[in-house]
Amino acid sequence: MQAVVYRTARHLEVEARAARPPGPGELSIAVAYTGICGTDLHIYHGDMDARVGAPAVIGHEMSGRVADVGPGVDGWSVGQAVTVMPTRSCGRCVACRRGSSHVCHAMDFLGIDSPGAMQSYWTVPAELVLPLPEGVPLDHAALVEPVAVAVHDVRRAGVTPGDQVVVIGGGPVGVLIATVAQLHGARVLLVEPDPFRRAVAGEIGFAVVDPQATDPVTVVNEWTDGAGADIAFEVSGSAGGVATAVDVLTTHGRLVMVAIHAQPRTVDLHRFFWRELELLGARLYRRDDMVEAIRLVAAGDIPARALISRVMPFASVDAAFAALENGDGVLKVLLDWQAAAR
């Protein structure tokens, strides 16, 4: 089989490896597509070397079909369309004991802590595999994991019909959060400086603000008759995004921190005090979020076609990462593994 292997910062190799047959309790999956996300870019840049032990097979957004079934595994058939929930909790830490295994203190995140999906055959614990309805396009199904992020974030925020929601950052996760919030009955405004991302969001049907041309706070105040937004999602990962997210909120508004901020940020705590704001962290997802994400993708409620900018053969992985790194008119790039499985 073929695999993408991370060696060191900005150094990926496609190499031939022997496929590992499934052991007891495992399934082998013929990978169809893998998505490249922001975490993969962080790994590519060398920012996660302390956690990712090179050489490492990365990637965790995927779709595929069951290729082989390990001993003691029932209920699966070869050829069945599937995706994988790439988070394995320990079941023993305080988070797991309190029913929050999605923020396990000893999380095994497949594609970071252990081998991931950028390989033509991926052997994983059967307990992490979820079935896909037949007929769902497998390229669209490769978005299930980021859709699950959006489902979890919107649930965490407590979005209800009629809420006025501002999403700071119009990348794939930002657009997915906006989509899921709208499906919950919210009115949504996106803030995004990149013209390509604004164009895609606008084509999907979202109102979009360019913060470099117009003050988002002024726009939100006009949009809400001076009240401010009920909920803001910070998805940009920038200091300016944090400040904007705080400033657009109404009294008792909720700020949901989605992006990973590697550096400490200055936050206007006086405004938190003055308006009795709430700050919520939102990390990963639960299994029921994955199930709901599958339902939304299968129902066609997710603008998958608009979000998938390019599908590239796995052998072009360097070009795929470069396109995302450069913001080369792309949102989501998928690697196609189907030729390697033939």
Secondary structure, DSSP 4 states (H G I P E B T S, - for coil): -EEEEEEETTEEEEEE-PPPPP-TTEEEEEEEEEE--HHHHHHHTTTTTTTS-SSEE---EEEEEEEEE-TT--S--TT-EEEE--EE--S-SHHHHTT-GGG-TT-EEBTTTB--S-BSEEEEEGGGEEE--TT--HHHHTTHHHHHHHHHHHHHHT--TT-EEEEE--SHHHHHHHHHHHHTT-EEEEE---HHHHHHHHHHT-EEE-TTTS-HHHHHHHHTTTS-EEEEEE-S-SHHHHHHHHHTEEEEEEEEE-S--SS-----HHHHHHHT-EEEE--S--HHHHHHHHHHHHHT-S-HHHHEEEEEEGGGHHHHHHHHHHT-S-SEEEEE-GGGG-
